[in-house]
Amino acid sequence: MKEALPDRRFSQGYEWGLLALKSMTGFGAAGQENEDYKVHVEVKAVNQRYLDISFSMPRALNVFENDMRQTIKKFCARGKVDVNIIFHDKREKEATIAVDKSLARAYQTALYELGDFLHLTPPADVCKIALYPDVLRVREESRDVMDSREIVFSALERALEQFAAMRRREGEHTRRDFEPRLDFLAEAVERLSAFEPEIVERYRTHLKNVLGEMLKGQGIDEMRILQETVLYADRISYNEEVVRLKSHIAQFRETIEEEAEPIGRKLDFLIQEINRETNTIGAKANFTQAAKIVVEVKSEVEKMREQVQNIE
């Protein structure tokens, strides 16, 4: 098993841990409590092209939202991140009772009208009228929660640490999945490269046999066959595509092992290039065995593409 890469500080200020490759999906939760407040924070994310942070929390904590966003950006650069904060203020609250006098008067008037209509005595007890909806309203005075900042951010950061750890673990699993696939691609490219001279030789032999049948009893112009073979070899040559494929595979391997920054977009680009070069080789290589290898390569590349979509 390969050793983990050393911890790095990133130029953007990110501090994501040991591995460059991280999943965009993750979950973390943490709680914090003191004599005044109780806080529980959950952070979860799924893959998305850009960073999108959404909060579900009491309105009183909106004052912290901008700083929370900056804290979250230290842990992730891409993905749809949902932050849910349950916040309980344990301090005693001052409360007042508001009386809706106009509504109480309206209830009274309506009751007297109903009493006259039904020939019944309407309620005259003020307590009974007070029980009707919205006559009395309890209002709790909002209190400043700025002194909850420390406990809120402590819970948030602990949740983010769990969240980041899960993303790193999933990223490491993905990296390990890539390694044998990259080995397969590298070996397949070598096999494709080895087939190219054989394809040209097969064509030269085929051309000579066809002309031999057509020109029975006549001499075969070897120079003409050579010229046609050279033209064909130039047309079907995929040596440049092989060279580029090897380079893309090597860059992919280096990126998942060494780069200390978000790498998902770069890997996505490399996957597209690998797929494009493979398609070109498939179009040029008019050879059954080569075509079979191309199909196998495309199958592996498609599996890698699905994995890359979830990499930050």
Backbone bond lengths (Angstrom), bond angles and torsions (degrees), N, CA, C in turn:
res aa  C-N    CA-C-N  psi(-1)  N-CA   C-N-CA  omega(-1)  CA-C   N-CA-C  phi
1 M - - - 1.468 - - 1.517 109.71 -
2 K 1.326 115.70 135.87 1.452 119.64 -176.44 1.517 111.33 -74.13
3 E 1.335 114.71 147.58 1.452 119.29 178.79 1.519 110.41 -72.86
4 A 1.344 116.09 149.06 1.463 120.63 178.32 1.519 109.03 -68.32
5 L 1.305 114.62 148.32 1.456 119.61 178.12 1.515 109.69 -71.46
6 P 1.327 118.88 152.63 1.460 121.40 -179.96 1.512 111.94 -65.30
7 D 1.334 115.77 151.67 1.454 121.50 177.81 1.522 109.66 -62.58
8 R 1.341 116.64 140.41 1.449 120.55 -177.88 1.514 110.27 -132.43
9 R 1.331 115.97 151.32 1.457 121.88 171.81 1.515 106.71 -103.15
10 F 1.301 115.07 128.05 1.448 118.29 -172.80 1.511 111.63 -90.61
11 S 1.339 114.65 153.88 1.460 120.11 -176.99 1.521 111.86 -62.74
12 Q 1.351 117.22 -30.18 1.461 119.77 178.92 1.528 112.14 -79.12
13 G 1.314 117.76 -5.41 1.458 120.52 -178.24 1.513 113.20 95.32
14 Y 1.339 117.72 3.77 1.452 119.86 -179.53 1.519 110.79 -74.58
15 E 1.308 115.55 148.16 1.460 121.09 178.56 1.525 107.82 -133.81
16 W 1.320 115.78 76.65 1.464 119.90 -170.24 1.513 114.67 -97.73
17 G 1.301 119.82 -2.24 1.451 118.84 176.62 1.507 113.74 110.44
18 L 1.335 116.26 -154.16 1.450 121.50 -165.93 1.516 114.56 -83.94
19 L 1.305 119.04 -31.12 1.449 119.94 -171.18 1.512 112.18 -110.29
20 A 1.323 115.09 144.40 1.451 119.71 178.13 1.521 110.88 -72.49
21 L 1.331 117.16 -34.93 1.450 120.89 -173.62 1.523 109.80 -88.54
22 K 1.328 115.86 119.24 1.467 121.43 179.92 1.518 109.71 -132.94
23 S 1.311 115.41 143.21 1.452 121.08 174.51 1.525 109.48 -73.15
24 M 1.345 116.06 153.50 1.460 119.02 174.51 1.522 111.77 -86.60
25 T 1.323 118.25 -12.32 1.462 120.32 177.88 1.526 109.44 -94.26
26 G 1.305 115.71 143.37 1.457 119.46 -179.90 1.513 110.99 -176.83
27 F 1.333 114.99 166.07 1.465 120.87 178.88 1.517 108.50 -149.09
28 G 1.328 115.23 141.85 1.453 120.92 175.03 1.513 110.07 -151.34
29 A 1.333 117.05 147.10 1.463 120.85 -179.89 1.520 109.18 -145.21
30 A 1.330 114.88 147.41 1.466 119.76 178.89 1.520 109.11 -157.80
31 G 1.322 115.64 149.73 1.459 121.52 177.48 1.521 110.42 -124.00
32 Q 1.308 115.59 154.99 1.461 121.94 179.15 1.528 107.63 -147.56
33 E 1.342 116.26 144.70 1.470 119.32 -177.89 1.520 109.82 -150.67
34 N 1.342 115.25 141.61 1.464 121.05 170.13 1.526 107.48 -137.40
35 E 1.306 117.59 -167.45 1.466 119.13 -174.32 1.522 113.18 -70.15
36 D 1.347 117.15 -17.79 1.467 120.16 -177.61 1.525 113.96 -105.97
37 Y 1.352 116.96 -31.56 1.465 119.59 -172.18 1.527 111.47 -136.85
38 K 1.334 114.04 154.25 1.456 121.68 171.73 1.526 107.17 -131.91
39 V 1.343 115.97 127.03 1.464 121.16 -174.54 1.524 109.62 -129.89
40 H 1.327 116.07 137.99 1.467 121.42 172.31 1.531 107.14 -132.39
41 V 1.343 115.95 127.70 1.466 121.59 -176.39 1.525 109.49 -121.48
42 E 1.329 115.94 133.61 1.463 122.05 172.99 1.527 108.63 -123.43
43 V 1.315 116.61 133.53 1.463 122.70 178.00 1.525 108.10 -125.00
44 K 1.310 116.74 125.19 1.464 119.81 176.40 1.527 108.80 -138.33
45 A 1.325 116.29 153.79 1.465 120.15 -177.27 1.520 110.50 -148.13
46 V 1.326 114.58 150.36 1.461 122.52 172.02 1.519 107.17 -127.85
47 N 1.337 115.86 170.13 1.456 118.57 -174.57 1.520 112.39 -72.48
48 Q 1.304 114.70 141.43 1.460 124.06 176.25 1.523 107.85 -159.68
49 R 1.305 115.99 150.99 1.469 120.06 -173.10 1.526 112.16 -61.87
50 Y 1.330 115.95 -40.41 1.461 120.24 -179.50 1.530 110.08 -118.30
51 L 1.334 116.07 173.55 1.463 120.49 178.40 1.526 109.32 -83.57
52 D 1.326 115.59 124.92 1.461 122.26 179.63 1.526 107.35 -133.55
53 I 1.341 116.27 112.31 1.469 121.69 -175.79 1.523 109.58 -108.75
54 S 1.328 116.27 126.48 1.462 122.08 178.38 1.525 108.93 -122.45
55 F 1.357 115.44 140.08 1.460 121.17 -179.14 1.522 110.87 -115.18
56 S 1.316 114.97 140.70 1.459 121.94 168.20 1.524 105.93 -125.83
57 M 1.344 115.99 105.69 1.465 119.69 -173.77 1.523 109.25 -160.50
58 P 1.331 118.19 163.08 1.463 120.70 177.92 1.533 111.21 -60.20
59 R 1.311 114.36 148.90 1.461 119.96 -178.51 1.523 111.95 -59.51
60 A 1.301 117.09 -28.97 1.462 120.26 -178.26 1.515 112.50 -62.03
61 L 1.351 116.88 -23.86 1.461 120.33 -177.89 1.527 112.94 -90.54
62 N 1.326 117.50 -0.59 1.464 120.13 -179.58 1.525 112.43 -58.08
63 V 1.314 115.92 -26.62 1.460 120.30 179.93 1.529 111.41 -62.02
64 F 1.340 116.91 -22.39 1.464 121.32 -178.65 1.528 112.94 -95.60
65 E 1.327 118.10 -3.70 1.468 120.32 -168.74 1.526 113.37 -58.45
66 N 1.301 118.18 -46.65 1.463 119.96 -177.28 1.532 111.49 -60.68
67 D 1.335 116.07 -43.99 1.469 119.21 178.64 1.525 111.59 -67.29
68 M 1.342 116.59 -32.90 1.463 119.86 176.28 1.531 110.16 -63.35
69 R 1.333 116.24 -42.15 1.461 119.90 179.07 1.528 111.16 -60.00
70 Q 1.319 115.73 -42.89 1.468 119.44 179.85 1.529 110.68 -64.65
71 T 1.331 116.90 -36.98 1.464 120.26 177.62 1.524 111.10 -65.33
72 I 1.333 116.57 -43.91 1.462 121.10 -179.38 1.523 110.86 -63.31
73 K 1.331 117.03 -36.96 1.468 120.53 -179.07 1.527 112.70 -65.73
74 K 1.332 117.08 -16.90 1.461 119.59 175.00 1.525 111.59 -73.47
75 F 1.343 115.35 -17.16 1.461 119.89 -176.07 1.522 113.52 -108.35
76 C 1.318 118.61 -18.00 1.464 119.76 -179.06 1.529 110.40 -156.07
77 A 1.323 114.33 152.48 1.467 120.65 -179.38 1.517 112.70 -119.45
78 R 1.342 117.34 -18.01 1.462 120.68 179.45 1.523 108.68 -138.98
79 G 1.327 115.50 158.68 1.454 121.09 176.67 1.517 112.32 116.91
80 K 1.321 115.58 159.19 1.463 121.33 174.78 1.523 106.96 -93.44
81 V 1.325 116.04 109.08 1.459 122.40 -173.53 1.529 109.65 -105.87
82 D 1.321 116.15 123.20 1.467 121.74 176.83 1.527 108.69 -109.41
83 V 1.332 115.67 126.25 1.463 121.75 -179.72 1.526 108.26 -115.61
84 N 1.317 116.43 119.84 1.463 121.77 179.08 1.526 108.68 -114.02
85 I 1.350 116.73 122.25 1.465 121.16 -177.73 1.529 109.24 -121.68
86 I 1.328 115.57 120.84 1.465 121.91 173.29 1.529 106.68 -99.29
87 F 1.318 115.70 121.73 1.470 121.01 -171.99 1.518 109.25 -127.00
88 H 1.335 116.00 126.62 1.471 120.83 179.85 1.519 109.40 -124.82
89 D 1.322 115.41 120.81 1.464 121.77 176.90 1.528 107.21 -90.29
90 K 1.321 116.94 111.26 1.469 121.47 -174.94 1.529 113.32 -86.92
91 R 1.307 116.50 -5.10 1.467 118.76 -179.53 1.523 110.35 -70.11
92 E 1.356 116.20 151.61 1.464 120.10 176.51 1.524 109.08 -65.68
93 K 1.313 114.65 135.89 1.455 119.78 -177.18 1.521 110.41 -104.51
94 E 1.298 116.55 141.48 1.457 121.70 173.86 1.520 108.69 -81.30
95 A 1.321 115.02 132.06 1.459 119.17 -177.11 1.515 110.46 -126.78
96 T 1.320 117.04 148.10 1.468 123.76 174.71 1.518 107.81 -129.56
97 I 1.330 114.30 155.18 1.464 119.64 177.88 1.520 107.97 -112.09
98 A 1.317 115.61 123.25 1.464 121.44 179.66 1.525 108.88 -99.33
99 V 1.332 116.05 135.10 1.466 122.05 179.27 1.521 108.57 -104.50
100 D 1.323 115.43 124.37 1.467 120.22 175.56 1.523 107.40 -89.57
101 K 1.324 114.66 90.08 1.466 120.70 -173.18 1.520 111.97 -64.43
102 S 1.299 117.78 -41.75 1.471 120.17 -178.82 1.520 110.85 -64.76
103 L 1.329 116.06 -37.34 1.456 119.07 178.04 1.523 110.89 -68.30
104 A 1.345 117.37 -40.99 1.470 120.93 177.53 1.526 110.71 -60.63
105 R 1.355 116.30 -42.94 1.469 120.45 178.09 1.517 110.28 -63.37
106 A 1.312 118.33 -39.42 1.460 121.42 179.73 1.517 110.92 -65.00
107 Y 1.353 116.34 -40.83 1.464 120.00 176.43 1.530 109.98 -60.20
108 Q 1.352 116.31 -45.24 1.464 120.51 -178.12 1.520 111.08 -61.07
109 T 1.338 115.76 -46.16 1.469 120.13 -179.90 1.525 110.77 -60.92
110 A 1.324 115.61 -44.26 1.457 119.87 -179.36 1.519 111.60 -64.06
111 L 1.337 116.99 -37.52 1.452 120.65 -179.82 1.525 111.76 -67.73
112 Y 1.367 115.79 -39.54 1.471 118.29 177.63 1.517 110.36 -65.74
113 E 1.325 117.84 -40.00 1.471 120.49 178.46 1.526 109.90 -62.74
114 L 1.346 115.81 -42.33 1.460 119.95 179.70 1.531 110.60 -66.17
115 G 1.356 116.34 -37.80 1.471 120.40 178.78 1.524 111.70 -64.10
116 D 1.349 115.99 -43.40 1.472 119.42 177.84 1.514 110.95 -62.22
117 F 1.344 116.07 -40.09 1.459 119.75 -177.16 1.524 111.50 -68.56
118 L 1.334 116.27 -38.76 1.464 120.58 -177.13 1.533 112.59 -96.23
119 H 1.318 115.37 -0.42 1.468 120.43 -177.90 1.529 110.79 57.94
120 L 1.319 114.78 43.23 1.463 121.97 177.99 1.527 109.07 -121.89
121 T 1.324 114.60 157.55 1.464 118.84 178.43 1.524 109.15 -84.78
122 P 1.344 118.11 119.60 1.474 119.84 -179.98 1.520 110.51 -71.31
123 P 1.344 117.88 156.80 1.463 120.92 177.80 1.521 110.74 -61.59
124 A 1.310 115.59 131.94 1.467 119.67 177.30 1.523 111.16 -109.25
125 D 1.337 116.20 -5.31 1.464 121.12 -177.46 1.536 109.85 -78.27
126 V 1.321 117.46 125.25 1.461 121.67 -178.39 1.530 111.65 -63.32
127 C 1.323 116.22 -30.05 1.469 118.97 179.97 1.524 111.13 -64.99
128 K 1.346 115.16 -35.46 1.457 118.18 179.37 1.523 111.15 -67.72
129 I 1.316 116.15 -41.70 1.472 119.41 178.30 1.528 110.57 -65.55
130 A 1.322 117.25 -34.92 1.466 121.19 -179.76 1.525 111.76 -64.55
131 L 1.343 117.23 -21.60 1.457 120.00 -179.48 1.522 113.16 -79.71
132 Y 1.325 116.80 -13.38 1.455 118.78 -179.61 1.535 109.93 -69.53
133 P 1.356 117.26 149.87 1.474 121.61 -174.06 1.527 113.50 -53.87
134 D 1.318 114.04 131.58 1.467 124.27 170.16 1.522 115.31 70.89
135 V 1.343 117.35 6.37 1.467 117.78 175.67 1.531 109.08 -68.71
136 L 1.322 115.58 -44.65 1.464 120.30 175.96 1.531 108.73 -112.48
137 R 1.314 116.76 134.04 1.459 122.11 178.96 1.522 109.62 -129.23
138 V 1.344 114.00 130.48 1.461 119.02 177.51 1.532 108.66 -90.81
139 R 1.308 116.20 127.02 1.466 121.71 179.10 1.521 109.56 -118.60
140 E 1.338 114.16 119.23 1.454 118.67 175.62 1.524 109.12 -89.45
141 E 1.295 115.45 128.86 1.454 120.00 -178.95 1.533 109.50 -69.26
142 S 1.322 115.66 126.78 1.465 119.46 177.49 1.522 109.75 -67.31
143 R 1.328 115.07 140.86 1.456 119.31 -177.81 1.524 109.37 -120.35
144 D 1.280 115.84 151.64 1.456 122.21 179.19 1.530 109.57 -65.44
145 V 1.361 115.78 130.80 1.467 119.82 179.94 1.533 111.21 -114.81
146 M 1.317 117.28 18.78 1.460 119.88 -178.63 1.522 111.82 -59.68
147 D 1.331 116.24 -31.13 1.465 118.18 -179.08 1.534 112.00 -75.66
148 S 1.349 116.97 0.14 1.473 119.94 175.39 1.530 111.01 -88.94
149 R 1.313 117.91 -2.59 1.456 121.78 -174.51 1.532 112.29 -53.70
150 E 1.319 116.90 -46.93 1.462 120.45 -175.72 1.516 111.77 -61.28
151 I 1.320 116.92 -45.94 1.464 119.25 -177.35 1.527 111.14 -71.38
152 V 1.342 117.80 -35.09 1.461 121.55 178.76 1.526 110.29 -64.54
153 F 1.338 116.51 -48.03 1.454 119.86 -176.98 1.531 111.57 -72.68
154 S 1.322 117.00 -29.01 1.460 119.58 175.56 1.524 110.18 -64.14
155 A 1.337 116.95 -44.51 1.471 120.72 178.25 1.524 110.71 -66.47
156 L 1.329 116.85 -40.76 1.459 120.63 179.53 1.525 111.13 -61.08
157 E 1.319 116.96 -47.36 1.460 120.17 -177.00 1.531 111.64 -67.01
158 R 1.331 116.97 -36.95 1.466 119.06 176.72 1.527 110.77 -65.10
159 A 1.335 116.69 -40.01 1.467 120.18 177.03 1.530 110.34 -64.67
160 L 1.324 116.73 -40.25 1.463 120.88 179.32 1.528 111.94 -66.54
161 E 1.313 117.00 -33.86 1.468 119.93 177.25 1.531 110.49 -64.55
162 Q 1.332 116.78 -42.52 1.467 120.04 175.92 1.530 110.26 -64.37
163 F 1.307 115.08 -43.48 1.467 122.57 179.18 1.534 110.26 -57.74
164 A 1.344 116.67 -48.53 1.462 121.34 -178.99 1.527 111.13 -66.19
165 A 1.331 116.88 -37.59 1.465 120.68 179.41 1.531 110.84 -63.08
166 M 1.328 116.24 -40.74 1.464 119.98 178.75 1.519 110.34 -65.75
167 R 1.325 116.97 -41.05 1.475 120.45 178.78 1.525 110.92 -64.08
168 R 1.329 116.88 -37.85 1.469 119.55 178.34 1.528 110.85 -67.24
169 R 1.353 116.44 -41.11 1.466 119.52 179.39 1.528 110.82 -62.02
170 E 1.327 116.44 -45.91 1.460 119.41 179.23 1.524 110.58 -65.64
171 G 1.332 116.44 -36.36 1.456 120.00 177.57 1.518 111.96 -64.01
172 E 1.338 116.56 -38.66 1.460 120.40 178.73 1.521 111.05 -66.82
173 H 1.334 117.24 -37.99 1.464 120.28 176.14 1.521 110.49 -62.48
174 T 1.329 115.94 -40.63 1.465 120.02 178.95 1.525 110.54 -65.83
175 R 1.328 116.59 -42.14 1.469 120.17 179.27 1.525 110.57 -59.75
176 R 1.327 116.91 -42.40 1.457 120.49 179.24 1.524 111.13 -65.87
177 D 1.333 116.35 -33.31 1.460 120.36 177.44 1.523 110.77 -68.33
178 F 1.339 116.92 -34.17 1.460 120.69 -179.52 1.532 112.38 -67.92
179 E 1.311 117.55 -35.85 1.468 121.20 -170.50 1.531 113.35 -55.76
180 P 1.352 120.01 -53.75 1.470 118.29 178.69 1.531 112.61 -66.03
181 R 1.318 116.89 -29.63 1.469 119.44 178.48 1.536 110.17 -68.12
182 L 1.327 116.49 -40.90 1.462 120.04 177.24 1.524 110.59 -65.54
183 D 1.329 116.73 -38.70 1.467 120.18 176.51 1.528 109.95 -61.13
184 F 1.327 116.35 -42.47 1.464 120.39 178.72 1.527 110.78 -62.35
185 L 1.333 116.82 -45.22 1.462 119.93 -179.77 1.523 111.18 -61.37
186 A 1.331 116.60 -44.30 1.458 120.20 -179.82 1.530 111.19 -60.84
187 E 1.338 116.46 -42.84 1.466 120.96 179.95 1.527 110.57 -67.31
188 A 1.340 116.65 -38.61 1.465 121.01 179.81 1.524 111.07 -65.33
189 V 1.318 116.76 -39.76 1.461 120.77 178.62 1.527 110.44 -63.86
190 E 1.323 117.54 -38.67 1.467 120.89 177.04 1.524 110.45 -62.89
191 R 1.335 116.65 -40.29 1.470 119.92 178.81 1.533 110.94 -65.91
192 L 1.340 116.15 -40.49 1.461 119.68 177.21 1.521 111.27 -62.73
193 S 1.323 115.61 -41.16 1.461 120.12 179.58 1.526 111.11 -62.24
194 A 1.321 115.81 -38.46 1.464 120.06 -178.76 1.525 112.13 -70.27
195 F 1.331 117.58 -24.81 1.456 120.94 -178.20 1.521 112.85 -75.71
196 E 1.318 118.53 -24.47 1.468 120.77 -171.25 1.531 112.84 -57.46
197 P 1.349 120.58 -49.51 1.474 119.34 178.12 1.523 112.53 -60.44
198 E 1.345 116.47 -35.76 1.458 119.97 -179.71 1.528 110.73 -66.32
199 I 1.346 116.39 -37.48 1.465 119.91 178.79 1.523 110.03 -62.23
200 V 1.338 116.58 -43.99 1.465 120.98 -179.77 1.527 110.37 -64.86
201 E 1.332 117.11 -43.03 1.466 120.74 -179.78 1.518 111.27 -65.00
202 R 1.329 116.90 -38.73 1.463 120.51 176.87 1.527 110.38 -61.42
203 Y 1.330 115.43 -41.15 1.473 118.70 179.77 1.535 110.13 -65.41
204 R 1.354 117.15 -42.52 1.466 120.13 -179.48 1.525 110.58 -61.50
205 T 1.315 116.32 -43.26 1.465 120.61 178.96 1.522 110.62 -64.81
206 H 1.332 115.59 -43.43 1.467 119.96 179.49 1.526 110.66 -61.89
207 L 1.318 115.88 -44.26 1.465 120.32 -178.74 1.530 110.44 -62.84
208 K 1.324 115.42 -41.97 1.465 119.35 180.00 1.516 111.23 -64.93
209 N 1.299 118.13 -40.06 1.465 122.06 179.54 1.521 111.25 -66.32
210 V 1.345 116.43 -42.61 1.467 120.25 179.66 1.524 110.62 -62.72
211 L 1.343 115.72 -47.55 1.457 118.96 179.53 1.527 111.77 -65.18
212 G 1.322 115.76 -34.38 1.467 119.28 178.15 1.512 111.81 -62.54
213 E 1.340 116.99 -39.32 1.461 121.40 177.87 1.519 110.95 -68.23
214 M 1.337 114.46 -40.69 1.471 119.20 -177.49 1.529 112.25 -71.58
215 L 1.307 115.93 -30.99 1.471 120.25 -174.11 1.523 111.02 -114.20
216 K 1.301 116.76 42.63 1.456 120.35 179.93 1.539 109.51 -59.33
217 G 1.289 114.97 131.90 1.458 120.31 179.40 1.516 112.83 84.04
218 Q 1.322 116.92 -6.12 1.462 120.20 177.80 1.533 108.72 -114.25
219 G 1.293 115.39 159.42 1.450 119.13 179.29 1.522 112.08 -74.37
220 I 1.337 117.32 145.37 1.472 122.37 177.77 1.521 108.37 -95.81
221 D 1.314 114.31 130.01 1.466 120.14 179.81 1.541 108.35 -79.07
222 E 1.327 116.31 98.88 1.468 120.93 -178.82 1.522 111.91 -62.43
223 M 1.329 116.24 -33.88 1.468 119.47 178.83 1.522 110.85 -63.62
224 R 1.329 116.40 -40.61 1.462 120.17 179.06 1.530 110.71 -64.26
225 I 1.324 115.24 -41.09 1.461 119.10 177.48 1.523 110.44 -62.30
226 L 1.319 115.52 -41.59 1.466 119.62 179.37 1.529 110.85 -62.56
227 Q 1.334 115.92 -43.26 1.467 120.09 179.94 1.526 111.01 -62.88
228 E 1.323 116.26 -45.86 1.462 120.17 179.70 1.530 110.85 -63.31
229 T 1.321 116.17 -38.08 1.458 120.48 179.46 1.521 110.97 -65.39
230 V 1.316 116.64 -41.47 1.467 120.93 178.82 1.521 110.55 -63.96
231 L 1.324 116.67 -43.09 1.468 120.33 178.60 1.528 110.80 -62.74
232 Y 1.321 115.89 -42.49 1.461 119.84 179.40 1.528 110.64 -65.30
233 A 1.326 116.21 -43.74 1.465 120.39 -179.82 1.528 110.93 -60.41
234 D 1.319 115.64 -38.67 1.463 118.88 178.85 1.516 110.94 -67.89
235 R 1.334 116.48 -36.48 1.465 120.41 -177.69 1.528 112.03 -71.33
236 I 1.314 117.10 -38.27 1.467 119.55 -175.55 1.528 112.94 -97.58
237 S 1.304 117.56 -0.91 1.462 119.34 -177.73 1.532 110.94 -62.28
238 Y 1.314 116.35 128.43 1.467 120.81 176.69 1.526 110.82 -121.98
239 N 1.311 114.88 28.13 1.460 119.80 179.81 1.528 111.38 -62.01
240 E 1.333 116.78 -40.92 1.470 119.70 179.54 1.522 110.77 -63.36
241 E 1.319 116.52 -40.33 1.463 120.02 179.04 1.530 110.49 -65.20
242 V 1.330 116.80 -37.73 1.464 120.63 178.14 1.523 110.57 -63.89
243 V 1.333 116.25 -43.71 1.466 120.40 179.16 1.527 110.64 -60.72
244 R 1.333 116.20 -44.38 1.463 119.55 179.90 1.532 111.34 -67.54
245 L 1.326 116.37 -38.20 1.469 119.41 177.17 1.521 111.17 -60.14
246 K 1.317 116.98 -45.50 1.461 120.43 178.56 1.528 110.80 -59.70
247 S 1.335 115.62 -40.45 1.465 119.92 179.74 1.521 111.27 -65.61
248 H 1.341 117.47 -43.27 1.464 121.26 -179.53 1.530 110.91 -64.57
249 I 1.320 116.51 -41.62 1.466 120.30 179.72 1.520 110.21 -64.23
250 A 1.338 116.32 -42.82 1.464 120.38 178.28 1.526 111.32 -63.30
251 Q 1.341 117.33 -41.56 1.466 120.84 178.26 1.516 111.15 -64.72
252 F 1.322 116.83 -39.49 1.471 120.84 178.04 1.519 109.74 -60.44
253 R 1.334 115.89 -46.48 1.463 120.42 -178.74 1.530 110.88 -62.96
254 E 1.334 116.74 -45.27 1.469 121.08 -180.00 1.524 110.83 -62.88
255 T 1.324 116.52 -38.72 1.469 120.70 -176.76 1.520 111.29 -64.65
256 I 1.322 117.77 -45.51 1.472 119.51 -177.10 1.520 111.73 -74.19
257 E 1.331 117.58 -16.28 1.460 120.31 -178.42 1.524 113.21 -97.81
258 E 1.334 117.60 -29.73 1.448 118.84 -166.44 1.517 115.90 -122.72
259 E 1.318 119.38 -36.26 1.461 119.85 -169.85 1.522 111.61 -70.05
260 A 1.315 115.45 134.26 1.463 121.89 -176.72 1.521 109.70 -108.24
261 E 1.311 116.81 66.08 1.462 122.62 177.95 1.525 107.22 -166.16
262 P 1.331 118.90 169.91 1.464 119.32 176.12 1.528 110.54 -58.17
263 I 1.313 117.96 126.94 1.463 121.21 -171.14 1.522 113.67 -120.29
264 G 1.341 117.93 -0.90 1.459 120.71 -174.84 1.514 113.55 -57.35
265 R 1.327 117.68 -44.58 1.463 120.57 -178.06 1.525 111.39 -66.79
266 K 1.326 116.53 -38.55 1.463 119.67 178.83 1.526 110.13 -65.13
267 L 1.332 116.35 -42.99 1.460 119.44 179.25 1.525 110.79 -64.51
268 D 1.313 116.73 -37.89 1.460 120.64 178.28 1.528 110.29 -62.03
269 F 1.325 116.66 -42.06 1.468 120.83 177.74 1.528 110.28 -62.71
270 L 1.343 117.42 -44.73 1.458 120.52 -179.10 1.526 111.54 -63.97
271 I 1.326 116.90 -37.98 1.459 120.65 177.24 1.531 110.31 -61.95
272 Q 1.335 116.31 -42.57 1.467 120.10 178.35 1.526 111.05 -61.24
273 E 1.343 116.06 -41.89 1.461 120.03 -179.30 1.525 111.33 -68.38
274 I 1.327 116.84 -40.70 1.470 120.00 177.30 1.526 110.11 -60.68
275 N 1.315 116.59 -43.02 1.455 121.28 179.97 1.526 111.06 -65.22
276 R 1.329 116.84 -39.91 1.469 120.91 -178.91 1.530 110.85 -65.70
277 E 1.337 117.47 -45.53 1.462 120.32 -179.94 1.526 110.60 -65.52
278 T 1.331 116.43 -36.93 1.471 119.98 178.55 1.515 111.08 -64.26
279 N 1.337 117.14 -41.37 1.463 120.88 177.82 1.522 111.34 -62.07
280 T 1.322 116.60 -39.83 1.467 120.48 179.74 1.518 110.91 -64.86
281 I 1.335 116.21 -42.80 1.463 119.49 177.30 1.521 110.46 -61.85
282 G 1.333 116.55 -42.35 1.454 120.13 179.27 1.511 112.50 -60.75
283 A 1.335 116.59 -35.11 1.464 120.79 179.29 1.526 111.70 -72.70
284 K 1.325 116.33 -31.74 1.465 120.15 -176.52 1.528 112.96 -86.72
285 A 1.313 116.97 -36.59 1.472 120.73 -172.48 1.518 110.97 -81.62
286 N 1.321 116.86 94.53 1.463 121.67 178.92 1.535 109.38 -85.05
287 F 1.332 113.83 69.80 1.459 119.99 -173.13 1.521 107.64 -152.71
288 T 1.317 117.36 127.05 1.463 122.19 -172.65 1.518 112.84 -57.51
289 Q 1.337 116.53 -46.58 1.457 119.30 -177.55 1.525 112.20 -66.05
290 A 1.339 115.94 -37.96 1.462 119.68 177.23 1.520 110.44 -65.98
291 A 1.335 116.34 -40.95 1.462 120.53 179.71 1.528 110.95 -62.12
292 K 1.330 116.06 -36.85 1.463 120.12 178.35 1.523 110.95 -63.98
293 I 1.342 116.19 -42.14 1.467 119.79 178.66 1.523 110.44 -64.66
294 V 1.333 116.89 -40.16 1.466 120.85 179.02 1.520 110.34 -59.47
295 V 1.324 117.70 -42.25 1.471 121.23 178.91 1.527 110.09 -62.61
296 E 1.333 116.77 -42.78 1.463 120.36 179.21 1.523 111.25 -63.54
297 V 1.338 116.35 -41.54 1.463 120.55 178.66 1.513 110.70 -62.85
298 K 1.328 117.35 -45.69 1.466 120.92 -178.93 1.526 111.08 -62.40
299 S 1.325 116.77 -35.41 1.462 120.31 178.23 1.529 110.59 -64.46
300 E 1.340 116.97 -44.69 1.468 120.66 178.49 1.520 111.34 -65.27
301 V 1.326 116.12 -41.29 1.466 120.62 -179.25 1.523 110.27 -62.57
302 E 1.324 117.66 -38.66 1.461 120.73 179.89 1.529 110.85 -65.47
303 K 1.334 116.93 -38.77 1.465 120.14 176.95 1.532 110.65 -64.66
304 M 1.331 116.12 -39.21 1.459 120.50 178.33 1.526 110.70 -67.97
305 R 1.331 116.69 -37.14 1.463 120.13 179.48 1.532 110.81 -60.61
306 E 1.326 116.74 -41.27 1.461 120.26 178.90 1.523 110.82 -62.28
307 Q 1.328 116.80 -39.91 1.451 121.04 178.43 1.537 111.59 -67.04
308 V 1.314 115.49 -40.30 1.469 120.44 -176.72 1.527 111.20 -62.91
309 Q 1.326 117.11 -30.89 1.466 119.80 -178.19 1.521 112.80 -61.67
310 N 1.328 117.01 -19.20 1.470 120.22 -178.54 1.531 112.60 -106.03
311 I 1.333 116.88 13.57 1.465 120.53 -179.78 1.506 109.68 -99.40
312 E 1.320 115.43 135.30 1.464 119.68 179.77 1.527 110.49 -68.93
